[in-house]
Amino acid sequence: MLGKKFRELRKSQHKSINEVAKGITSFSSLRRWENGEGEMSVNKVMQLLDRLHIQAIELMNNSVNLDIYTDGVNEAVKDNDIDTLSKLAHKLLKLYHEAPSNEKLFFQAAIACNFYLDFTDKKLMKKEDLMRLKSYFSKIEDWTQENVLLFANTQLLLAPQDIYTVSRSLISDLTFWNKNYNFKYLSINALLNATVCLLKKKAFNEARFVFKQLKTFKLSDKYLDEKVRINYFETVCDYLDTKSTYKMDIFLSGLDAIGLHYKREEFELGFSQFKKLISGK
């Protein structure tokens, strides 16, 4: 199933099997996996996804996705095209303000503004728009997959205390309700994103709390990427306490040892930016 979904994503980018497989796996192994006739290790799957510049979430066979909210946004984000993202965000904001009752337009604009803020540190949404976003999430009593996806993609627009409060609501729902795998997968990733946002906003105590709750959930090997990210945040918390990079150095070396070199580069860059953030430089 996952191999067939990967094939669709590969073909949508007009990539050949040879282009994608080179240096990761053989042509025949990738073809068999895409046809549902063979297996592929998690490590190789992550490398294949990285080559296509797509997230693991796009490989999941979810009944809910962000396509109706992110038309044009994903392409601009993948290409680091800030100009296009800016034009799109301004256009969607204008359309939303002309039809404020249209919830789809509101979230389309919010998601575009969220990613624009991530790239530029510039806020485009008005105070009343941000209040509407806060109000929407604060009223959720029973979380759905769609709500989790919307939260994960608009968190930077929220104040630290609001990210913290909404995260606690999601954690509570995830703890006490028997949700399916997709819901848990989406929720864990939304809470990992919330931890990042809280760290970026220097809300360290709140980030620690969300992270501490994340660690209480038992994750199988299906959540390998999430478990790696949790280990990363554990080393970040250790650095906050000790200002020593010892555990981070061990963590990064461990990624190299198992062949996840691209992950090492990703986390090394993130940690470098985090150190600059807390030092004020």
C-alpha positions as CSV (number, residue, x, y, z in Angstrom):
1,M,0.0,0.0,0.0
2,L,2.7,2.5,1.0
3,G,4.8,1.6,-2.0
4,K,1.9,2.2,-4.4
5,K,1.3,5.6,-2.8
6,F,5.0,6.4,-3.1
7,R,4.8,5.6,-6.8
8,E,1.9,8.1,-7.3
9,L,4.0,10.8,-5.5
10,R,7.1,10.0,-7.6
11,K,5.1,10.1,-10.9
12,S,3.5,13.3,-9.9
13,Q,7.0,14.8,-9.8
14,H,7.9,13.2,-13.2
15,K,10.8,11.3,-11.6
16,S,12.0,8.0,-12.9
17,I,12.7,4.9,-10.7
18,N,16.4,5.2,-11.6
19,E,16.5,8.9,-10.5
20,V,14.9,8.2,-7.2
21,A,16.6,4.9,-6.3
22,K,20.2,6.0,-7.2
23,G,22.5,5.6,-4.1
24,I,19.6,4.4,-1.9
25,T,18.4,1.1,-3.3
26,S,18.3,-0.8,-6.5
27,F,16.0,-0.2,-9.4
28,S,14.4,-3.7,-9.0
29,S,13.9,-3.3,-5.2
30,L,12.1,0.0,-5.6
31,R,10.0,-1.3,-8.5
32,R,9.0,-4.4,-6.4
33,W,8.1,-2.2,-3.4
34,E,6.0,0.2,-5.6
35,N,4.2,-2.8,-7.0
36,G,3.4,-4.2,-3.6
37,E,5.7,-7.2,-4.2
38,G,8.5,-6.5,-1.7
39,E,9.5,-4.7,1.5
40,M,11.6,-1.6,2.1
41,S,13.3,-0.7,5.3
42,V,12.2,2.4,7.2
43,N,15.6,4.0,6.8
44,K,15.5,3.6,3.0
45,V,11.9,4.9,2.9
46,M,12.9,8.0,4.8
47,Q,15.7,8.6,2.3
48,L,13.4,8.1,-0.7
49,L,10.9,10.6,0.8
50,D,13.7,13.1,1.4
51,R,14.8,12.8,-2.2
52,L,11.4,13.8,-3.4
53,H,11.3,16.6,-0.8
54,I,8.0,15.2,0.7
55,Q,7.0,14.5,4.3
56,A,6.1,11.1,5.6
57,I,2.6,12.3,6.3
58,E,2.1,12.5,2.5
59,L,2.7,8.8,2.3
60,M,0.0,7.9,4.7
61,N,-3.3,6.7,3.4
62,N,-5.4,9.3,5.3
63,S,-9.0,10.0,4.7
64,V,-8.3,13.7,5.6
65,N,-5.7,15.8,4.0
66,L,-4.8,19.5,3.6
67,D,-5.2,19.7,-0.1
68,I,-8.3,21.9,0.0
69,Y,-6.4,24.3,2.2
70,T,-2.9,24.3,0.8
71,D,-3.3,24.7,-3.0
72,G,-0.2,26.5,-4.2
73,V,1.2,26.9,-0.7
74,N,3.1,23.5,-0.6
75,E,4.8,24.2,-3.9
76,A,6.0,27.6,-2.7
77,V,7.2,26.2,0.6
78,K,9.1,23.3,-1.1
79,D,10.8,25.8,-3.5
80,N,11.5,28.3,-0.8
81,D,9.7,30.8,-3.0
82,I,9.0,33.6,-0.6
83,D,7.7,36.0,-3.2
84,T,5.0,33.6,-4.4
85,L,4.1,32.7,-0.8
86,S,3.7,36.4,0.0
87,K,1.5,37.0,-3.0
88,L,-0.6,34.0,-2.2
89,A,-1.0,34.9,1.5
90,H,-2.1,38.5,0.6
91,K,-4.5,37.2,-2.1
92,L,-6.1,34.7,0.3
93,L,-6.4,37.3,3.1
94,K,-8.1,39.7,0.7
95,L,-10.6,36.9,-0.4
96,Y,-11.2,35.9,3.2
97,H,-11.9,39.5,4.4
98,E,-14.4,39.9,1.5
99,A,-16.2,36.7,2.7
100,P,-15.4,36.4,6.4
101,S,-18.0,33.6,6.9
102,N,-16.1,31.3,4.6
103,E,-14.2,29.1,7.0
104,K,-12.2,27.3,4.2
105,L,-10.9,30.7,3.0
106,F,-10.0,31.6,6.6
107,F,-7.8,28.5,7.1
108,Q,-6.3,28.8,3.6
109,A,-5.2,32.3,4.5
110,A,-4.0,31.3,8.0
111,I,-1.9,28.4,6.7
112,A,-0.3,30.6,4.0
113,C,0.4,33.3,6.6
114,N,1.8,30.7,9.0
115,F,4.4,29.6,6.5
116,Y,5.2,33.1,5.5
117,L,5.8,34.0,9.1
118,D,8.1,31.0,9.4
119,F,10.2,32.2,6.5
120,T,10.3,35.9,7.2
121,D,9.2,36.5,10.9
122,K,6.6,38.9,9.4
123,K,3.0,38.8,10.6
124,L,0.3,39.4,8.0
125,M,-2.9,38.5,9.8
126,K,-4.9,41.2,11.8
127,K,-5.4,40.9,15.5
128,E,-9.1,40.0,15.0
129,D,-8.1,37.2,12.6
130,L,-5.7,35.8,15.2
131,M,-8.4,36.0,17.8
132,R,-10.7,34.0,15.6
133,L,-8.0,31.3,15.2
134,K,-7.5,31.1,19.0
135,S,-11.2,30.9,19.5
136,Y,-11.6,28.1,17.0
137,F,-9.1,25.8,18.7
138,S,-10.2,26.7,22.2
139,K,-13.8,25.5,21.4
140,I,-12.7,22.0,20.3
141,E,-14.1,19.3,22.6
142,D,-13.5,16.2,20.5
143,W,-10.6,16.4,18.1
144,T,-10.8,15.2,14.6
145,Q,-7.9,14.5,12.1
146,E,-8.8,17.7,10.2
147,N,-8.5,19.8,13.4
148,V,-5.2,18.2,14.2
149,L,-3.9,19.0,10.7
150,L,-5.1,22.6,10.9
151,F,-3.5,23.1,14.3
152,A,-0.2,21.7,13.1
153,N,-0.1,24.1,10.2
154,T,-1.1,27.3,12.0
155,Q,0.7,27.1,15.3
156,L,3.2,29.9,14.7
157,L,0.3,32.4,14.5
158,L,-0.7,31.6,18.0
159,A,0.7,33.1,21.2
160,P,2.9,30.7,23.3
161,Q,0.2,30.4,26.0
162,D,-2.4,29.5,23.4
163,I,-0.1,26.9,21.8
164,Y,0.4,25.4,25.2
165,T,-3.4,25.4,26.1
166,V,-4.4,23.9,22.8
167,S,-1.6,21.3,23.0
168,R,-2.9,20.3,26.5
169,S,-6.4,19.8,25.0
170,L,-5.1,17.6,22.2
171,I,-3.0,15.6,24.7
172,S,-6.0,15.0,26.9
173,D,-8.1,13.8,23.9
174,L,-5.2,11.6,22.7
175,T,-4.8,10.1,26.2
176,F,-8.5,9.3,27.0
177,W,-10.0,8.4,23.7
178,N,-9.2,5.2,21.6
179,K,-8.2,6.8,18.4
180,N,-7.0,5.1,15.2
181,Y,-3.4,5.0,14.0
182,N,-3.7,7.9,11.7
183,F,-5.1,10.1,14.4
184,K,-2.3,9.2,16.8
185,Y,0.3,9.7,14.0
186,L,-1.0,13.2,13.2
187,S,-1.4,14.2,16.8
188,I,2.2,13.1,17.8
189,N,3.5,15.2,14.9
190,A,1.4,18.2,15.7
191,L,2.6,18.1,19.3
192,L,6.2,17.8,18.1
193,N,5.6,20.8,16.0
194,A,4.1,22.6,19.0
195,T,7.3,21.9,20.9
196,V,9.4,23.5,18.2
197,C,7.1,26.5,18.1
198,L,7.3,27.0,21.9
199,L,11.1,26.7,21.8
200,K,11.2,29.3,19.0
201,K,9.0,31.6,21.1
202,K,11.3,31.0,24.1
203,A,8.5,29.5,26.1
204,F,10.8,26.9,27.5
205,N,8.7,25.7,30.5
206,E,5.7,25.2,28.2
207,A,7.8,23.4,25.7
208,R,9.1,21.1,28.4
209,F,5.6,20.3,29.6
210,V,4.4,19.3,26.1
211,F,7.5,17.3,25.5
212,K,7.2,15.5,28.8
213,Q,3.6,14.5,27.9
214,L,4.8,13.3,24.5
215,K,7.2,10.9,26.2
216,T,4.4,9.2,28.0
217,F,2.9,7.8,24.8
218,K,4.2,4.4,23.9
219,L,5.3,4.4,20.2
220,S,5.9,1.3,18.1
221,D,8.5,1.1,15.4
222,K,5.9,2.5,13.0
223,Y,6.7,5.8,14.6
224,L,10.5,5.6,14.0
225,D,10.8,9.1,12.6
226,E,8.8,10.5,15.6
227,K,10.9,8.6,18.1
228,V,14.1,10.1,16.5
229,R,12.6,13.6,16.9
230,I,11.7,12.9,20.5
231,N,15.3,11.8,21.2
232,Y,16.4,15.0,19.6
233,F,14.2,17.2,21.8
234,E,15.5,15.2,24.8
235,T,19.0,16.4,24.0
236,V,17.8,19.9,23.5
237,C,16.2,19.9,27.0
238,D,19.5,18.6,28.4
239,Y,21.3,21.5,26.7
240,L,18.9,23.9,28.3
241,D,19.7,22.5,31.7
242,T,23.5,22.0,31.4
243,K,24.6,24.2,28.4
244,S,26.7,21.1,27.4
245,T,26.5,19.7,23.9
246,Y,27.8,16.3,25.1
247,K,24.4,14.4,24.6
248,M,23.7,16.2,21.4
249,D,27.1,15.2,20.0
250,I,26.3,11.5,20.9
251,F,22.9,11.8,19.3
252,L,24.3,13.2,16.0
253,S,27.0,10.7,15.9
254,G,24.4,7.9,16.4
255,L,22.5,9.2,13.3
256,D,25.7,9.0,11.3
257,A,26.3,5.4,12.5
258,I,23.0,4.2,11.2
259,G,23.3,6.0,7.9
260,L,20.9,8.8,8.5
261,H,23.3,11.5,7.4
262,Y,20.6,13.8,6.0
263,K,18.8,13.6,9.4
264,R,22.1,14.6,11.1
265,E,22.4,17.7,8.9
266,E,18.8,18.6,9.6
267,F,19.1,18.3,13.4
268,E,22.5,19.9,13.4
269,L,21.2,23.0,11.6
270,G,18.2,23.2,13.9
271,F,20.3,22.9,17.0
272,S,22.7,25.6,15.7
273,Q,19.7,27.9,15.2
274,F,18.4,27.1,18.7
275,K,21.7,27.9,20.4
276,K,21.7,31.3,18.6
277,L,18.1,31.9,19.7
278,I,18.8,31.3,23.4
279,S,22.1,33.2,23.4
280,G,20.4,36.2,21.8
281,K,23.0,36.4,19.0
